[in-house]
Amino acid sequence: MSTETRINDRIRVPEVRLVGPNGEQVGIVRIEDALRLALEADLDLVEVAPQARPPVCKLMDFGKFKYESAQKARESRRNQVLTVIKEQKLRPKIDSHDYETKKRNVVRFLEHGNKVKVTIMFRGREQSRPELGFRLLQRLAEDVEELGFVESSAKQDGRNMIMVLAPHKNLKPKPKVTSDSDEPSGDSPDSPDTPENTTAE
C-alpha cells in the first residue's frame, strides 16, 4: 500500500472533510468543490488524514510544505547528540594511585558527555572473589555520582564484571581540550582505552 501523500486529482473520493489554509474547518464538501477552492486560492488540495471517513484534506502550498518538512528533518538530525561509549578497565586489586588515575579518566569521559563501560578483569583465583569487583564498581559509581549515574548495574560476564555509567542529562558536556590520543597507549589492563562504539541518541 502506497504511503505517498495524495494531492489534487490523485484524491479519488466523492467527498472530503476540508480544512482551510489557516486551519479553519470548512466542513464536508464534494471533491469537485474542494478542488475548485484549491484552484481559486492557487493552492494544492492535500490529503492529511486518509484513514478518516471522509478523508481530511487541507488547502496548502504543497511544495513549500515539503521544503519546510525537509528543513525540519535536517535540523533535527543536526541537533542529535552523538553518544560515544568509552571503556575503562580495572583489576580487582588495583592500588590507590592507579584507581585515582582510572577515576580521573572516567570523570573526564563523563564531563565530555560520553558513557563509560567499566570492566573489572578477574584472573586466576580472583574469579572466586566477585565481591571485590562489585565493591570496586560501587565505590567508583559513588565517587562520580555528581557527574553520572549507573545506567547498567554491575554484572558478571565470564571472567569480567561490567557496569555502564552515563552522564546526567542536565550535565553540559565540556569541550575537549586535548584528544584521547594524548593518553599513554599500551595493552596493559590499566591503560586508558579507546571508544568502543558510537550511537545516535
C-alpha positions, 0 to 999 in steps of 0.5 A: 500500500502506497504511503505517498501523500495524495494531492489534487486529482490523485484524491479519488473520493466523492467527498472530503472533510476540508480544512482551510489554509489557516486551519479553519474547518470548512466542513464536508464538501464534494471533491469537485468543490474542494478542488475548485477552492484549491484552484481559486486560492492557487493552492494544492488540495492535500490529503492529511488524514486518509484513514478518516471517513471522509478523508481530511484534506487541507488547502496548502502550498504543497511544495513549500510544505515539503521544503519546510518538512525537509528543513525540519528533518535536517535540523533535527538530525543536526541537533542529535547528540552523538553518544560515544561509549568509552571503556575503562578497565580495572583489576580487582586489586588495583592500588590507590594511585592507579584507581585515582588515575582510572577515576580521573579518566572516567570523570573526564569521559563523563564531563565530555558527555560520553558513557563509560563501560567499566570492566573489572578483569578477574584472573586466576583465583580472583574469579572466586572473589566477585565481591571485590569487583562489585565493591570496586564498581560501587565505590567508583559509581559513588565517587562520580555520582555528581557527574553520572549515574549507573545506567547498567548495574554491575554484572558478571560476564565470564571472567569480567564484571561490567557496569555502564555509567552515563552522564546526567542529562542536565550535565553540559558536556565540556569541550575537549581540550586535548584528544584521547590520543594524548593518553599513554597507549599500551595493552596493559589492563590499566591503560586508558582505552579507546571508544568502543562504539558510537550511537545516535541518541 
